[in-house]
Amino acid sequence: MDASDLMLATLYRRPFSDPGRIYEIKYDGFRCMVRKTGESVDLMSRNGNLMNDSFPEIVAAVAAIPRDFVWDAKLTVDDATGRSSFERLQRRAVTRTRMNVRAAAEADPARLCLIDALSFDGADIRGLPLTERKERLRDAFDDTATRAATAPPNPEKTISLCWMGSRRSTQSGVLAETCWYVIAAQTLGPYTSTYER
């Protein structure tokens, strides 16, 4: 399993409603495969680039979570309004010297928004229904001090997690107001190469 296996979205021009799907906010950021094995953590871009040096606070926070796992996630950095800012994220991504990274993390803290769980403790769970994978993702935080917050646009339909790797917290009301795109994923579907938005 590598970062090129991460799902791609299919663009639909018109909104639709389907009771067999959950709807989640699409954040503006870098798609990322998060792999934790023992004490080792890798943040891999979709193109296979290691991003650990630019986001050490995210690496440290992931390392504190027990178990081995592979997650599909999105790295984001917010602007002052709470909207994810691709420009700020790009600045963080090219910052690699230790002193500059520390200052960049203070000025523009990163956030890791969890999309899906692909494996836990070496077991590939991509064939399980999405709702079960998201429950396992949520349960990964049960015994940790790591901050996890649900950020669902529709709390009754979504088990989406937005795990905050920074001090900033984004309230669901702000998320709804600043949302440009929504992801629609099949609740009973396995993890495949495409989903709809």
Disulfide bonds with the S-S distance in Angstrom:
none
